[in-house]
Protein backbone atom coordinates (compact mmCIF):
# COMPACT_ATOMS: atom_id res chain seq x y z
CA UNK A 1 0.00 0.00 0.00
CA UNK A 2 0.87 3.67 -0.32
CA UNK A 3 0.38 6.33 2.34
CA UNK A 4 -0.52 9.94 1.66
CA UNK A 5 1.57 11.58 4.36
CA UNK A 6 0.07 15.06 3.93
CA UNK A 7 -3.42 16.11 2.86
CA UNK A 8 -6.10 18.55 4.04
CA UNK A 9 -9.33 16.58 4.23
CA UNK A 10 -11.08 19.25 6.33
CA UNK A 11 -10.90 21.80 3.52
CA UNK A 12 -14.20 22.76 1.88
CA UNK A 13 -13.02 21.33 -1.45
CA UNK A 14 -13.89 17.85 -0.16
CA UNK A 15 -17.21 18.47 1.58
CA UNK A 16 -19.55 17.40 -1.22
CA UNK A 17 -17.45 14.43 -2.34
CA UNK A 18 -15.85 13.13 0.84
CA UNK A 19 -17.07 9.53 0.55
CA UNK A 20 -16.01 9.44 -3.08
CA UNK A 21 -12.55 10.73 -2.19
CA UNK A 22 -12.08 7.94 0.35
CA UNK A 23 -13.46 5.32 -2.03
CA UNK A 24 -11.12 6.31 -4.85
CA UNK A 25 -8.17 6.37 -2.44
CA UNK A 26 -8.95 2.80 -1.40
CA UNK A 27 -9.22 1.69 -5.04
CA UNK A 28 -5.83 3.26 -5.72
CA UNK A 29 -4.23 1.34 -2.86
CA UNK A 30 -3.81 4.33 -0.54
CA UNK A 31 -3.97 2.53 2.78
CA UNK A 32 -3.66 5.46 5.16
CA UNK A 33 -3.40 9.23 5.16
CA UNK A 34 -2.60 12.10 7.49
CA UNK A 35 -4.90 15.11 7.42
CA UNK A 36 -2.94 18.16 8.45
CA UNK A 37 -3.79 20.94 10.90
CA UNK A 38 -3.26 24.54 9.82
CA UNK A 39 -4.99 26.44 12.66
CA UNK A 40 -5.55 25.60 16.31
CA UNK A 41 -9.10 26.98 16.09
CA UNK A 42 -9.91 24.48 13.34
CA UNK A 43 -8.07 21.54 14.90
CA UNK A 44 -11.28 19.98 16.33
CA UNK A 45 -12.61 19.50 12.78
CA UNK A 46 -9.32 17.95 11.66
CA UNK A 47 -9.30 15.62 14.66
CA UNK A 48 -12.95 14.64 14.12
CA UNK A 49 -12.19 13.38 10.61
CA UNK A 50 -9.39 11.19 11.97
CA UNK A 51 -11.57 9.91 14.81
CA UNK A 52 -14.22 8.74 12.36
CA UNK A 53 -11.88 6.64 10.18
CA UNK A 54 -9.40 4.00 11.31
CA UNK A 55 -7.00 4.66 8.42
CA UNK A 56 -6.92 8.46 8.77
CA UNK A 57 -4.62 10.19 11.22
CA UNK A 58 -4.00 13.87 11.90
CA UNK A 59 -1.53 16.47 13.12
CA UNK A 60 -1.84 19.55 15.30
CA UNK A 61 -0.22 22.87 14.50
CA UNK A 62 -0.31 26.33 12.95
CA UNK A 63 0.66 26.97 9.32
CA UNK A 64 3.04 29.91 8.86
CA UNK A 65 0.31 31.68 6.86
CA UNK A 66 -1.84 31.64 10.00
CA UNK A 67 0.90 32.52 12.49
CA UNK A 68 -0.22 36.13 12.91
CA UNK A 69 -3.77 34.99 13.69
CA UNK A 70 -2.63 32.47 16.30
CA UNK A 71 0.61 33.80 17.81
CA UNK A 72 -0.32 32.68 21.31
CA UNK A 73 -0.12 28.97 20.61
CA UNK A 74 1.92 27.46 23.44
CA UNK A 75 4.03 24.39 23.90
CA UNK A 76 1.54 23.19 26.49
CA UNK A 77 -1.37 23.46 24.05
CA UNK A 78 0.45 21.52 21.38
CA UNK A 79 1.48 18.79 23.80
CA UNK A 80 -2.04 18.49 25.20
CA UNK A 81 -3.49 17.97 21.73
CA UNK A 82 -0.60 15.70 20.73
CA UNK A 83 -1.59 13.22 23.45
CA UNK A 84 -4.75 12.31 21.52
CA UNK A 85 -4.50 8.79 20.02
CA UNK A 86 -5.12 10.00 16.46
CA UNK A 87 -2.59 12.86 16.51
CA UNK A 88 0.63 11.56 14.95
CA UNK A 89 2.52 14.73 14.02
CA UNK A 90 3.22 18.36 14.96
CA UNK A 91 2.45 21.02 12.35
CA UNK A 92 2.42 21.98 9.69
CA UNK A 93 4.68 24.81 10.69
CA UNK A 94 7.72 26.60 9.37
CA UNK A 95 8.54 29.65 7.28
CA UNK A 96 6.88 31.03 4.16
CA UNK A 97 8.66 34.11 2.87
CA UNK A 98 7.06 33.86 -0.59
CA UNK A 99 3.62 35.06 0.50
CA UNK A 100 4.62 36.63 3.86
CA UNK A 101 1.04 36.38 5.12
CA UNK A 102 2.39 36.63 8.69
CA UNK A 103 5.31 38.63 10.09
CA UNK A 104 8.54 36.67 9.79
CA UNK A 105 9.45 36.98 13.47
CA UNK A 106 6.11 35.46 14.50
CA UNK A 107 6.55 32.64 11.98
CA UNK A 108 10.00 31.90 13.39
CA UNK A 109 8.85 31.98 17.00
CA UNK A 110 6.00 29.57 16.35
CA UNK A 111 8.30 27.34 14.32
CA UNK A 112 10.58 27.01 17.35
CA UNK A 113 7.58 26.29 19.61
CA UNK A 114 6.52 23.46 17.30
CA UNK A 115 10.04 22.04 17.26
CA UNK A 116 10.02 22.01 21.05
CA UNK A 117 6.71 20.13 20.95
CA UNK A 118 8.15 17.57 18.54
CA UNK A 119 11.22 17.15 20.72
CA UNK A 120 9.18 16.65 23.88
CA UNK A 121 6.38 14.51 22.43
CA UNK A 122 8.54 12.43 20.11
CA UNK A 123 6.09 13.09 17.28
CA UNK A 124 7.58 14.28 13.98
CA UNK A 125 7.39 17.94 13.07
CA UNK A 126 5.90 18.65 9.63
CA UNK A 127 7.85 21.54 8.14
CA UNK A 128 6.62 23.94 5.46
CA UNK A 129 9.34 26.10 3.93
CA UNK A 130 9.15 28.38 0.90
CA UNK A 131 11.70 30.98 -0.15
CA UNK A 132 13.25 30.60 3.30
CA UNK A 133 15.86 27.86 2.94
CA UNK A 134 18.68 29.66 4.75
CA UNK A 135 16.46 30.75 7.64
CA UNK A 136 14.91 27.28 7.93
CA UNK A 137 18.35 25.70 8.06
CA UNK A 138 19.50 28.18 10.71
CA UNK A 139 16.52 27.46 12.97
CA UNK A 140 16.72 23.69 12.49
CA UNK A 141 20.43 23.62 13.33
CA UNK A 142 20.00 25.91 16.31
CA UNK A 143 17.14 23.83 17.70
CA UNK A 144 18.88 20.55 16.97
CA UNK A 145 21.77 21.71 19.11
CA UNK A 146 19.30 21.81 22.01
CA UNK A 147 18.23 18.23 21.34
CA UNK A 148 17.33 16.08 18.36
CA UNK A 149 13.77 16.01 17.04
CA UNK A 150 12.06 13.88 14.38
CA UNK A 151 10.53 15.51 11.35
CA UNK A 152 9.88 15.85 7.64
CA UNK A 153 10.22 18.64 5.10
CA UNK A 154 6.84 18.36 3.43
CA UNK A 155 6.15 19.19 -0.22
CA UNK A 156 9.89 19.53 -0.77
CA UNK A 157 10.77 21.99 -3.56
CA UNK A 158 14.20 23.23 -2.47
CA UNK A 159 17.70 22.41 -3.64
CA UNK A 160 20.47 20.07 -2.51
CA UNK A 161 21.59 22.13 0.52
CA UNK A 162 18.29 21.96 2.37
CA UNK A 163 17.98 18.29 1.47
CA UNK A 164 21.49 17.55 2.76
CA UNK A 165 21.09 19.48 6.00
CA UNK A 166 17.68 17.95 6.69
CA UNK A 167 19.00 14.44 6.17
CA UNK A 168 22.08 15.16 8.30
CA UNK A 169 19.74 16.25 11.11
CA UNK A 170 17.78 13.00 10.82
CA UNK A 171 14.75 14.40 8.98
CA UNK A 172 12.83 12.93 6.06
CA UNK A 173 11.87 14.45 2.71
CA UNK A 174 8.30 14.24 1.36
CA UNK A 175 7.62 14.65 -2.34
CA UNK A 176 4.39 15.95 -3.83
CA UNK A 177 3.01 16.09 -7.35
CA UNK A 178 5.27 19.07 -8.10
CA UNK A 179 7.99 16.58 -9.03
CA UNK A 180 5.91 15.62 -12.10
CA UNK A 181 5.59 19.21 -13.38
CA UNK A 182 7.30 20.10 -16.64
CA UNK A 183 9.52 22.83 -15.17
CA UNK A 184 10.62 20.83 -12.09
CA UNK A 185 13.97 19.66 -13.50
CA UNK A 186 15.93 21.07 -10.56
CA UNK A 187 13.71 19.30 -8.06
CA UNK A 188 13.97 16.02 -9.96
CA UNK A 189 17.75 16.30 -9.94
CA UNK A 190 17.79 16.91 -6.18
CA UNK A 191 15.48 13.99 -5.47
CA UNK A 192 17.43 11.63 -7.69
CA UNK A 193 20.90 12.57 -6.50
CA UNK A 194 20.55 13.94 -2.96
CA UNK A 195 17.64 12.19 -1.23
CA UNK A 196 18.33 8.61 -0.08
CA UNK A 197 15.37 6.32 -0.56
CA UNK A 198 15.36 5.43 3.13
CA UNK A 199 14.35 9.04 3.90
CA UNK A 200 11.70 9.43 1.19
CA UNK A 201 7.95 9.92 1.69
CA UNK A 202 5.13 10.73 -0.74
CA UNK A 203 2.17 13.06 -0.34
CA UNK A 204 -0.49 14.99 -2.22
CA UNK A 205 -0.88 18.22 -0.19
CA UNK A 206 -4.40 17.93 -1.57
CA UNK A 207 -6.55 19.68 -2.55
CA UNK A 208 -3.56 21.46 -4.12
CA UNK A 209 -0.82 20.46 -6.56
CA UNK A 210 -2.40 17.60 -8.49
CA UNK A 211 0.32 15.65 -10.30
CA UNK A 212 0.53 15.07 -14.03
CA UNK A 213 -1.67 13.68 -15.63
CA UNK A 214 -4.28 15.21 -13.27
CA UNK A 215 -2.75 18.69 -13.14
CA UNK A 216 -5.39 21.40 -13.08
CA UNK A 217 -7.88 19.23 -11.24
CA UNK A 218 -8.59 19.22 -7.52
CA UNK A 219 -5.98 16.97 -5.97
CA UNK A 220 -6.98 14.07 -3.73
CA UNK A 221 -5.24 11.20 -1.88
CA UNK A 222 -5.82 8.71 -4.73
CA UNK A 223 -3.41 10.73 -6.84
CA UNK A 224 -0.54 9.74 -4.56
CA UNK A 225 -0.32 6.77 -6.92
CA UNK A 226 0.68 9.01 -9.86
CA UNK A 227 3.45 10.70 -7.88
CA UNK A 228 4.76 7.40 -6.54
CA UNK A 229 4.82 5.80 -9.99
CA UNK A 230 6.64 8.83 -11.39
CA UNK A 231 9.22 8.66 -8.61
CA UNK A 232 9.82 4.97 -9.26
CA UNK A 233 10.66 5.77 -12.87
CA UNK A 234 12.83 8.73 -11.86
CA UNK A 235 14.79 6.62 -9.37
CA UNK A 236 14.87 3.64 -11.76
CA UNK A 237 13.36 1.17 -9.31
CA UNK A 238 10.30 -1.06 -9.39
CA UNK A 239 7.04 0.59 -8.47
CA UNK A 240 6.48 -2.09 -5.83
CA UNK A 241 9.83 -1.26 -4.20
CA UNK A 242 9.07 2.46 -4.15
CA UNK A 243 5.72 1.70 -2.57
CA UNK A 244 7.20 -0.59 0.06
CA UNK A 245 10.07 1.71 0.96
CA UNK A 246 8.00 4.89 1.30
CA UNK A 247 5.40 3.06 3.39
CA UNK A 248 8.08 1.62 5.66
CA UNK A 249 9.63 5.08 5.96
CA UNK A 250 6.28 6.58 6.91
CA UNK A 251 5.64 3.96 9.57
CA UNK A 252 9.11 4.52 11.00
CA UNK A 253 8.84 8.31 11.15
CA UNK A 254 5.15 8.45 12.09
CA UNK A 255 5.59 5.57 14.51
CA UNK A 256 2.38 6.32 16.40
CA UNK A 257 0.43 5.86 13.17
CA UNK A 258 2.57 2.86 12.25
CA UNK A 259 1.73 1.14 15.53
CA UNK A 260 -1.98 1.78 14.97
CA UNK A 261 -1.85 0.53 11.38
CA UNK A 262 -0.17 -2.70 12.46
CA UNK A 263 -2.52 -3.16 15.43
CA UNK A 264 -5.55 -2.76 13.18
CA UNK A 265 -4.19 -5.20 10.63
CA UNK A 266 -4.53 -2.60 7.89
CA UNK A 267 -1.30 -3.56 6.16
CA UNK A 268 -2.37 -7.17 5.62
CA UNK A 269 -5.74 -6.33 4.13
CA UNK A 270 -4.38 -3.62 1.88
CA UNK A 271 -1.52 -5.78 0.62
CA UNK A 272 -4.15 -8.24 -0.58
CA UNK A 273 -5.97 -5.40 -2.30
CA UNK A 274 -2.79 -4.36 -4.08
CA UNK A 275 -2.31 -7.86 -5.40
CA UNK A 276 -5.70 -7.54 -7.06
CA UNK A 277 -4.43 -4.45 -8.90
CA UNK A 278 -5.12 -0.91 -7.67
CA UNK A 279 -6.61 1.72 -9.93
CA UNK A 280 -6.20 5.47 -9.77
CA UNK A 281 -9.19 7.70 -9.06
CA UNK A 282 -10.66 9.75 -11.87
N, C-alpha and C positions, 0 to 999 in steps of 0.2 A: 504494500500500500504506500501511497504518498501522504504527506501531511502538509497542509497549508499553514505555515507557521505565523502568518500575519494577515488578517482580514478584519473588516469592520462590519460585522453582521447587524449591528444596531442602527446603521445609517438608513435613512428613509428610502434609499434606492432599492432596498430589499423588502420593504413592507408588503407590497402587493404580491410578491412572488417567492416568499420565504420558503414554503414547502417545496416549490419547484427547484429552488437553489440547492437545498439539501439533497433532493432526489438526484439531481444531475451530478452533484459531487460524489454521491455513492456510486453511481453508474461509472464514473470516471476513475474509481478506485481511490478516492480521497478519503482516507480512513479517519482522520481527525483534523481539527482546525483550532486555531487560537483567535478569538475575537478580541480586538485590542481596545483598551481604554484610551480616550483622549482628554477627558475632563472628569474631575472627581464628582461634579454634580450629576453627571450622566452615568457614572459607574454602576448604580443599581440596575439600570436597563441592560448594560453589558453583562453583568453578573447573572441576571435573570435568564438571559439566553443560554448561558453555559449551564445553569442549574436545570434547565428543561431538557437537555440533550447530553447523553453519556459521552458522546464523542466530541463535544465542543468544550473548550476550556477558555479562560480569559486572563487578562492582565489588569493591573490597576496603575494609573498614572496620568500625567498631564502632558499633552503634546506641547512642543515649544510655541506653536501658534496660539495656544490658550494660556500661556504662562502669565500674561498680564492680567487675565481674568481670574486667575486662581493662584496668586503669589503666596498665599498663606498655607499652602499644603505643607504638612509637617511630616517628619520621619515617623512619628507615632501614628498618624493617620494611615500612611502607606503600609506600615507593619500590621496595623489592626486589620485592614482589608486583605492583606496578603495571607493572613492566617486562614482565610476561607478555603475549603477543600478544592474549589474550582479555579482559584487564582493561582496561576503557574508562572507569572512573570511580572516584572516591574516596568511600567512605561506604557505607551512609548514616550520617550523624553529625549532631550538632546538640544541641538542648536540648529536653527534655520535662519541663515543670514541672507537667503535669497529673497524671501518675502518680508522678513523683519516685522511680522505681525505683533510681536511683543518685544519690549526693550531687551537688548542683548544681556545686560547684567542680570535681569530677572530670569531669562532663559538659563544662564550659566548657574545661578544659585539653585534653581529647581533641579537642574541636571545633577548637581552635586548631592542634593537631598535624595534623589532617586538612586544614585550610586550607593549612598550610605544604606538605603533600604535593601538594595540587592546584596550588599556585603553582609548585613545583619540577618536577613531572612534566608540567604542562600539561593534565592530565586534569581534567574537571569534578568539583567536589565536589557530592555529593548531600545536601542539607540537610533534616533533619527538625526541625520546630519546632512545639511545641504549648504554648499558654499561656505563651509566652516571647518574644513579639514584640520587646519593648523590649530585652531582653538579647541576642537574636539580632542585632538591628540594631546594637547597640553593638559586639559582637564583629566583625561583618562590616565595619563602618566602620573599626574599629581595625586589623584585619588588612589591609584594602584600602589603608590608608595606608602599609603596609610594601611593598606591591606587588600589582598586580591579580591576580585568580585567576578562572578560569571556574567556573560552577556553576549549579545549579538548586535552587529551593525545591520539593521534591517534595510531592505530595498537599496542595497549597496550600489552606488553609482560613482564612487570616487576612484582614485588612481592607486598605483602600487604602494605608495607610502602609507596611506591609511590602512590598507589591507595588511601590510607587513607589521605595522605597530599593533594593530588589533590582534593579530594572530600571536605576536610575541607576548601580549598581555593575557593570552588564554581565551580570547573571544572568538566567536564564530562569525561567518559572513553569510547573509541571506540574500538570495538573488530573486528578483521579480521579473515580470515580463519585459522590462526595459531591455534586458539582454538580447531580446529578439528584434529590437527596433533597427531599422536600416542604418541609422547614424551612430550606433553604439559600438563601433569598432574598438575604441579605447577600453571600454568596459569589458568587452569580450577578451581582449588581450590580457587585461588584469586578471580576470577569472581563470583563464587558461594557464597563465604562467606564474601567478602569485597567490592563488588560493588553493591550499591543499584540500583534497576531497574529504578528508576527515574533519574539516571545519566548515563544510558547505551545507546550507539549508536552502529550501525553496519556499516561495510565498507568492501571493497574488497582490497584496495591499488593496484588495478589492473593496469598494467598487471601482477603483482607479486602475490605470495602467494595464489594460487588457493586452496580452501578448499577441503577436502575429500567430495565427491568421485571424484573430478576433479583435484586432486593434480597431478602436473607434466604437466598440460596443461597451456596455457596462461589464466590468470584470466580475468574476465570481469564482469561488473555490474550485469548481470543476476545471477551470482553465490552468490550474497548477500543472496539469498533465502536459499542456503545450510547452510550458517553460522547462519542465523537467526533461522532456524529450529533446528539446533544443539543446539543453546543456549536455546531455549524453552525447549528442553528435559533436558538439564543440570540444568536449573533453576526450572524444574518441573512445568511449566505453559503451558497454551494453546498456540499454535502457533499464533493464532489470537491476543491474549493478548500481546505477545512479539512484534508482528508487530505493534500493535497500540501504545504501550508504547514507542518503539524506535522512531517511526515516530513523536509522540508528543514531545519527548525529542529533536529531531532534530529541529523541528519547533520552539521550545522554545529557544534553544541555537542559532541556525542560524535564528534569527527572521526576518532578511531581506529577506531571502529565504522563510520563512514561510509566510510572508505577501504576497509575490508574488504568491506563490502556492495557497493561499486562494483567492486572487484577480482573478486569472486565472481560478478558479473553477477546478483545477486539482484534488483535493482530491475527489470531488464528482464523477467525471468520472472514476477515478481509483478504487474507492471503488466498483463501479458497475462491473468493470473488474475482481476484486478479487472474487466477488460472482459467477462469471462464471467459476472460477477455474484456477489460474495461473499455468503455466508450467515453468520448468527451462530450460535455454538454453543448447544446446548440447556442 
